């Protein structure tokens, strides 16, 4: 009898919901985590289970610095890093320490929809800055800076969620210059930086911490397993010192130290790097399958840019299409998507949708796209 695998967010049996933005059960590496856990526990001492230093477990931070140095082709030191419980917790912490209720933050239009909820929880106002095929529109950013004084800019620079594009290296440098000129911070959500399938993305904002304007958020949720609830902030010493002064941070000690020990082992023995290689090969095949299926079924209905990394396709339809009105019908047809309106800071993007190629294999992706076509 086959074992039934269930997990959070699982759609009903038979449904192919391309709105799910998470890996499939088959890509969650139980064997890797078990092996790394056993290796850690075999040599652990009791103090390994204590609170630990508030910046993060020292061994983990050293290994993470080496891992990022190899990944970014730029030296990274442990002193630049702060251990978090994932990028969402990091974004909440940044919103606590670097903004006050009533402040304005800039977001991209479209933007990762759950970030809006974090900002609302902190009573922050947000202003959308449009993005194009080269990422954040710097001309529009400069114009907005003439009208608003943001506490920070929240950006997903590489393989954007939901847009799929990457902000060019030239624009990243210009944005850092604007941050210094207009005195705001850049909060870069870089969780997809290592998931490139064809060529390297532009250098991460994490390589620009010397500007003292950058807080780069990273996570193992996309490159290992969401349930590890482990990530990092990479920044300058001056900005990290402000985080270390936070009462929650001081009260709890090292965030998620047990996961940090396990992931450290996977970084040190090379199994994490090998797993990322598997993800890249798998996701590239699934990306190609979705692109081919879209060409077959949607080339007369929508426009999109083929992504070269990350998880997502972003489709734009004619202006009179409202994808939110198709959600119930999609459920009836045993398929699904994320409607564009949830990604808008301005009650727009109703004629768009986000599709994820990370959760299903090629056959299911092709069938899911075929079912989506029947909605129109």
Secondary structure, DSSP 4 states (H G I P E B T S, - for coil): -PPPP--TTPPPTT-EETT--S--GGGS-HHHHHHHHHHHHHH--GGGGS---TT--HHHHHHHHHHHHHHHTS---GGGEEEES-HHHHHHHHHHHH--TT-EEEEEES--HHHHHHHHHTT-EEEEEEEETTEE-HHHHHHHHTT--EEEEEE--SS-TTT-----HHHHHHHHHHHHHHT-EEEEE-TTTT-BSSSPPSPPGGGGGGGS-EEEEEESTTTT-GGG--EEEEE-HHHHHHHHT-HHHHHH-STTHHHHHHHHHHHHTSHHHHHHHHHHHHHHHHHHHHHHHHHHHHTTT-B----SBSSEEEEE--TT--GGGGHHHHHHTTEE-EEGGGG-SSS--TTEEEEESSSS-HHHHHHHHHHHHTT-
